[in-house]
Amino acid sequence: MSAPVVENRSPAARKIIIRNADLNADRSVLVSCFYQFLTPLSDERRYDWLYRDNPDGPARVWIAHDPENGALVGSGSAIPRRFWMGGDEVLGCIFADFWIHPNYRSLGPALQLQRACMQSLDQGDYQFCIDFPKMSMVAVYRRLGVQPAEAMVRWAKPLRVDSKIGQKVKPAVLAKCLSAAGNRLLELSDRRFGRSKKFEIYTHEGPFGEEFTELGRTACCGYDFCVARNQSYLNWRYRNHFHQQYSTLVAREGSRLTGYLVMLRDGNYGQVIDLIGKPGHECLEMLLARAVSIFREQGIELMNAPMLPSDPAAQLFKHLGFYARESSPIVIYASSHGSYGHALPGKGKWFLMQGDRES
């Protein structure tokens, strides 16, 4: 697909040519461009994990070239993902790794490239796509007639006050004393949570088994939409991640798995990546309370948990002392050939967390 020919010969206004990438032949150049324009974590391990080893199928990539000099000036990707929607399992995708060379960052090339990515849905490849775009990409979507459908809200909970007090109080000895008192008060206020003796909470070791698939399906049956958290996906996403070291807490009632929480330490922050269980189930409070305790013991000062504001679990986080902070947009684009438009956010009940994004 090519844009209309224009008279202006500046790089940003030139016509670009878009083609489907070959995941093998284009591997080296894509890894290099991702490193230069997207993330310093881009290497062969990330590429193979995300693009070729995905249990829901290989990714699709669209590459943009300048036909006058042959330069690669951008690319966009679709990562296949299976979803549970109203009891059905359907194939959608997550848009990821969209970039445009700085010399071509006008709306024209970006619109042309993103339109090519979206046309794959209209050709019937996927039922719909999800994107967690930066604000600059929101403008591109709006020009294409697609508005953000939802927002992911970051819920935050302070676990320690050392940095806050250290910034405001001098001398250091006084700041240390006040911090110790503040940290103690925060810890004592959290002891009232997760006190049930009904469930056993412990760290999960080893691969995710079939019981995690069954729990995911059961826990998501109350939603119109949920990523299919089956064992192959969970092992790929968390156990075999190319870079991150995730920890998983599980809740059991006897031998029965009732919930799990995936967590990640990121510098001085703690992240709740995934939290699964029957909505309103008390095991979720126990899992979250245990995560709070673990992060506090590790010296973490702030704990974050991004989720949809409409999620019933948001009330649980509020109950445990989390506060809603900034939000980031979510774009959902449904295929013109699909039959699941009724389940889009605003028209149904969705479940999304940080783990549903690509890394």
C-alpha positions as CSV (number, residue, x, y, z in Angstrom):
1,M,0.0,0.0,0.0
2,S,1.4,3.4,-0.9
3,A,0.5,7.0,0.0
4,P,-0.4,9.6,-2.7
5,V,2.5,11.1,-4.5
6,V,3.2,14.7,-3.3
7,E,5.4,17.4,-4.6
8,N,7.3,18.2,-1.4
9,R,10.5,16.1,-1.5
10,S,11.4,16.4,2.2
11,P,11.9,13.0,3.9
12,A,8.7,13.4,6.0
13,A,6.6,14.0,3.0
14,R,7.9,11.3,0.7
15,K,5.9,8.4,-0.4
16,I,6.7,5.2,1.6
17,I,6.2,1.6,0.6
18,I,5.0,-1.0,3.1
19,R,5.5,-4.7,2.9
20,N,5.1,-7.7,5.2
21,A,8.3,-8.6,7.0
22,D,9.9,-12.0,6.8
23,L,10.5,-12.9,10.5
24,N,13.7,-14.8,9.6
25,A,15.2,-12.8,6.8
26,D,14.4,-9.4,8.5
27,R,15.4,-10.5,12.0
28,S,18.7,-8.7,12.3
29,V,17.5,-5.4,10.8
30,L,14.4,-5.4,13.0
31,V,16.4,-6.1,16.2
32,S,18.7,-3.3,15.3
33,C,15.9,-0.8,14.6
34,F,14.0,-1.8,17.8
35,Y,17.2,-1.2,19.8
36,Q,17.8,2.2,18.2
37,F,14.3,3.6,18.2
38,L,12.3,1.7,20.8
39,T,14.1,-0.1,23.7
40,P,17.6,-0.9,24.9
41,L,16.3,-4.3,25.8
42,S,16.0,-5.2,22.1
43,D,18.1,-8.2,21.2
44,E,17.8,-11.6,19.6
45,R,16.3,-13.1,22.8
46,R,13.5,-10.6,23.0
47,Y,12.8,-10.9,19.3
48,D,12.6,-14.7,19.3
49,W,10.5,-14.7,22.5
50,L,8.0,-12.2,21.4
51,Y,7.9,-12.7,17.6
52,R,8.6,-16.4,17.0
53,D,8.0,-18.3,20.3
54,N,4.6,-16.9,21.1
55,P,2.3,-19.9,21.9
56,D,-0.6,-18.2,20.1
57,G,1.3,-18.0,16.8
58,P,4.1,-16.0,15.2
59,A,3.8,-12.2,15.0
60,R,3.1,-10.2,11.9
61,V,5.3,-7.2,11.1
62,W,4.8,-4.5,8.5
63,I,8.0,-2.7,7.3
64,A,8.0,0.8,5.8
65,H,10.6,1.7,3.2
66,D,11.5,4.9,1.4
67,P,11.5,3.8,-2.3
68,E,14.0,6.6,-3.3
69,N,16.8,5.5,-1.1
70,G,15.7,2.0,0.2
71,A,16.0,3.1,3.8
72,L,13.8,1.3,6.4
73,V,11.9,4.1,8.0
74,G,9.4,2.4,10.3
75,S,7.6,-0.8,11.3
76,G,4.5,-2.0,13.3
77,S,3.8,-5.4,14.7
78,A,0.8,-7.5,15.7
79,I,1.3,-10.1,18.4
80,P,-1.4,-12.9,18.2
81,R,-3.3,-13.4,21.4
82,R,-6.2,-15.7,22.3
83,F,-9.1,-14.3,24.3
84,W,-12.1,-15.7,26.1
85,M,-15.2,-13.7,25.0
86,G,-18.6,-14.7,26.2
87,G,-17.5,-18.3,26.6
88,D,-15.8,-18.5,23.1
89,E,-12.1,-18.6,22.5
90,V,-11.2,-16.1,19.7
91,L,-8.0,-15.0,18.1
92,G,-7.1,-11.3,18.4
93,C,-3.8,-9.4,18.6
94,I,-1.8,-6.8,20.5
95,F,-0.2,-4.0,18.5
96,A,3.4,-3.5,19.6
97,D,6.7,-2.0,18.6
98,F,5.4,0.8,16.4
99,W,8.1,3.3,15.3
100,I,8.9,5.8,12.7
101,H,12.3,7.2,11.9
102,P,12.7,10.8,13.3
103,N,13.2,12.2,9.7
104,Y,9.7,10.8,8.8
105,R,7.7,11.7,11.9
106,S,4.9,13.6,10.3
107,L,1.4,12.2,10.4
108,G,1.6,11.0,6.8
109,P,4.0,8.1,7.1
110,A,2.6,7.2,10.6
111,L,-1.0,7.1,9.3
112,Q,0.0,5.0,6.3
113,L,1.9,2.5,8.4
114,Q,-0.8,2.2,11.1
115,R,-3.5,1.9,8.4
116,A,-1.7,-1.1,6.9
117,C,-1.5,-2.7,10.3
118,M,-5.3,-2.2,10.9
119,Q,-6.2,-3.5,7.5
120,S,-5.0,-7.0,8.5
121,L,-8.0,-7.1,10.8
122,D,-10.4,-6.2,8.0
123,Q,-8.9,-9.0,5.9
124,G,-10.0,-11.4,8.6
125,D,-6.6,-12.3,10.2
126,Y,-7.8,-11.3,13.7
127,Q,-11.2,-10.6,15.3
128,F,-9.9,-7.4,16.9
129,C,-6.7,-5.7,18.2
130,I,-5.7,-4.0,21.4
131,D,-3.1,-1.2,21.7
132,F,-1.7,0.6,24.7
133,P,-0.4,3.6,22.8
134,K,1.7,6.6,23.8
135,M,-0.1,9.9,23.6
136,S,1.6,10.7,20.2
137,M,0.0,7.6,18.7
138,V,-3.5,8.6,20.0
139,A,-3.4,11.4,17.5
140,V,-2.7,8.9,14.7
141,Y,-5.6,6.7,15.8
142,R,-7.9,9.7,15.9
143,R,-7.0,10.7,12.4
144,L,-7.9,7.2,11.4
145,G,-11.3,7.5,13.1
146,V,-10.5,5.4,16.1
147,Q,-11.0,6.8,19.6
148,P,-9.5,5.4,22.8
149,A,-12.1,3.0,24.2
150,E,-10.8,2.8,27.8
151,A,-8.0,3.8,30.1
152,M,-5.7,1.8,32.4
153,V,-5.5,3.5,35.8
154,R,-2.4,3.1,38.0
155,W,-3.3,2.2,41.6
156,A,-0.5,3.0,44.0
157,K,0.2,2.2,47.6
158,P,3.0,3.7,49.7
159,L,4.9,1.0,51.7
160,R,7.7,3.1,53.1
161,V,8.2,6.9,53.6
162,D,12.0,7.1,53.7
163,S,12.4,9.0,50.5
164,K,9.6,11.4,51.1
165,I,10.7,12.3,54.5
166,G,14.4,12.4,53.5
167,Q,13.6,15.0,50.9
168,K,11.8,17.3,53.3
169,V,13.5,16.8,56.7
170,K,17.0,17.7,57.8
171,P,19.2,16.6,59.5
172,A,19.5,13.0,58.4
173,V,19.2,11.7,62.0
174,L,15.8,13.3,62.5
175,A,14.7,12.1,59.1
176,K,15.7,8.5,59.9
177,C,13.7,8.6,63.2
178,L,10.6,10.0,61.5
179,S,10.9,7.5,58.7
180,A,11.1,4.6,61.1
181,A,7.9,5.8,62.9
182,G,6.1,6.4,59.6
183,N,7.1,3.0,58.2
184,R,5.9,1.3,61.4
185,L,2.5,3.0,61.2
186,L,2.0,1.9,57.6
187,E,2.9,-1.7,58.5
188,L,0.6,-1.8,61.5
189,S,-2.3,-0.4,59.4
190,D,-2.0,-3.3,57.0
191,R,-2.1,-6.0,59.5
192,R,-5.9,-6.1,59.5
193,F,-5.9,-7.3,56.0
194,G,-5.6,-10.9,54.7
195,R,-6.1,-12.5,58.2
196,S,-8.4,-15.4,57.0
197,K,-7.1,-18.9,57.8
198,K,-9.2,-20.4,55.1
199,F,-6.5,-20.4,52.4
200,E,-2.9,-21.3,52.3
201,I,-0.7,-18.7,50.5
202,Y,2.8,-19.6,49.2
203,T,5.2,-19.0,46.3
204,H,4.6,-21.1,43.3
205,E,7.7,-22.9,41.9
206,G,8.0,-24.7,38.6
207,P,5.8,-24.6,35.5
208,F,2.1,-23.6,35.3
209,G,-0.1,-26.6,34.9
210,E,-3.6,-27.4,33.6
211,E,-5.2,-26.2,36.9
212,F,-4.1,-22.7,36.0
213,T,-6.0,-23.0,32.7
214,E,-9.1,-24.1,34.5
215,L,-8.8,-21.3,37.1
216,G,-8.4,-18.7,34.4
217,R,-11.4,-19.8,32.5
218,T,-13.5,-20.0,35.7
219,A,-12.3,-16.6,37.1
220,C,-13.0,-14.9,33.7
221,C,-16.4,-16.3,33.2
222,G,-18.0,-13.3,34.8
223,Y,-16.4,-11.0,32.2
224,D,-17.3,-10.4,28.5
225,F,-13.6,-10.3,27.7
226,C,-10.4,-11.8,29.2
227,V,-7.0,-12.9,27.8
228,A,-7.0,-16.7,27.7
229,R,-4.7,-17.4,30.6
230,N,-4.0,-21.0,29.8
231,Q,-0.9,-22.8,30.9
232,S,1.0,-22.4,27.6
233,Y,0.5,-18.6,27.7
234,L,1.4,-18.3,31.4
235,N,4.6,-20.3,31.0
236,W,5.6,-18.3,28.0
237,R,4.6,-14.9,29.5
238,Y,6.0,-15.3,33.0
239,R,8.2,-18.4,33.5
240,N,10.1,-18.1,30.1
241,H,10.3,-14.4,29.8
242,F,13.4,-13.2,27.9
243,H,14.4,-10.7,30.6
244,Q,12.1,-10.2,33.7
245,Q,12.1,-12.5,36.7
246,Y,8.5,-12.7,37.9
247,S,7.3,-14.2,41.2
248,T,4.0,-15.9,41.6
249,L,1.9,-16.4,44.8
250,V,-0.8,-19.0,44.8
251,A,-3.8,-19.4,47.1
252,R,-5.2,-22.9,47.8
253,E,-8.1,-24.2,49.8
254,G,-7.0,-27.6,50.6
255,S,-5.6,-28.9,47.3
256,R,-7.7,-26.7,45.1
257,L,-6.2,-23.7,43.4
258,T,-8.4,-20.6,44.1
259,G,-6.2,-17.7,42.9
260,Y,-2.8,-16.5,42.0
261,L,-0.9,-13.2,41.9
262,V,2.1,-12.4,39.6
263,M,4.5,-9.8,41.0
264,L,7.6,-8.0,39.8
265,R,10.2,-5.9,41.6
266,D,11.3,-3.1,39.4
267,G,14.1,-1.1,41.1
268,N,12.4,0.6,44.1
269,Y,8.9,-0.2,42.9
270,G,6.8,-3.2,43.3
271,Q,4.3,-4.2,40.5
272,V,1.2,-6.3,40.6
273,I,1.3,-7.8,37.1
274,D,-1.6,-10.2,37.3
275,L,-4.2,-11.1,39.9
276,I,-6.7,-13.9,39.1
277,G,-9.4,-15.4,41.2
278,K,-13.2,-15.3,41.4
279,P,-14.2,-11.6,41.7
280,G,-14.9,-10.7,45.3
281,H,-13.3,-13.9,46.6
282,E,-11.4,-13.4,49.9
283,C,-8.4,-15.2,48.6
284,L,-7.6,-12.2,46.4
285,E,-7.3,-10.0,49.5
286,M,-5.0,-12.6,51.1
287,L,-2.8,-12.7,48.0
288,L,-2.6,-9.0,47.7
289,A,-1.9,-8.6,51.5
290,R,0.9,-11.1,51.2
291,A,2.4,-9.3,48.2
292,V,2.3,-6.0,50.2
293,S,4.2,-7.8,53.0
294,I,6.8,-9.2,50.7
295,F,7.5,-6.0,49.0
296,R,7.8,-4.2,52.3
297,E,10.3,-6.7,53.6
298,Q,12.3,-6.1,50.4
299,G,12.5,-2.3,51.2
300,I,10.1,-1.4,48.3
301,E,8.7,2.1,48.9
302,L,5.8,2.1,46.4
303,M,3.6,-0.6,45.0
304,N,1.7,-0.2,41.7
305,A,-1.2,-2.1,40.1
306,P,-2.5,-0.8,36.7
307,M,-6.1,-2.0,35.8
308,L,-9.3,-0.8,34.3
309,P,-11.3,1.5,36.5
310,S,-14.5,-0.5,35.9
311,D,-12.9,-3.7,37.2
312,P,-14.6,-4.9,40.5
313,A,-11.1,-5.6,41.8
314,A,-10.4,-1.9,41.9
315,Q,-12.6,-1.8,45.0
316,L,-10.3,-4.4,46.7
317,F,-7.2,-2.3,45.9
318,K,-9.0,0.8,47.3
319,H,-9.9,-1.2,50.5
320,L,-6.3,-2.1,51.0
321,G,-5.0,1.5,50.8
322,F,-4.2,1.9,47.1
323,Y,-5.0,5.3,45.5
324,A,-5.9,5.9,41.9
325,R,-3.2,7.9,40.0
326,E,-2.7,8.8,36.3
327,S,-4.4,6.9,33.5
328,S,-3.1,5.8,30.1
329,P,-5.3,5.2,27.0
330,I,-6.3,1.8,25.5
331,V,-7.4,1.5,21.9
332,I,-9.5,-1.4,20.7
333,Y,-10.2,-1.9,17.0
334,A,-12.7,-4.5,15.9
335,S,-12.5,-6.3,12.6
336,S,-15.3,-5.4,10.1
337,H,-15.7,-9.2,9.6
338,G,-15.9,-10.0,13.3
339,S,-19.0,-10.4,15.5
340,Y,-17.7,-9.3,18.9
341,G,-18.2,-5.5,18.7
342,H,-20.8,-5.8,21.4
343,A,-18.1,-6.8,23.9
344,L,-15.9,-3.8,23.4
345,P,-15.2,-1.6,26.5
346,G,-18.2,0.6,27.3
347,K,-20.4,-2.2,25.9
348,G,-19.3,-5.1,28.1
349,K,-17.3,-6.1,31.1
350,W,-13.5,-6.4,30.4
351,F,-10.6,-7.6,32.4
352,L,-7.1,-6.3,31.7
353,M,-4.0,-5.9,33.8
354,Q,-0.4,-5.0,33.3
355,G,0.5,-8.5,32.3
356,D,-1.7,-8.3,29.3
357,R,0.6,-5.8,27.7
358,E,3.6,-6.9,25.7
359,S,7.2,-6.5,27.0
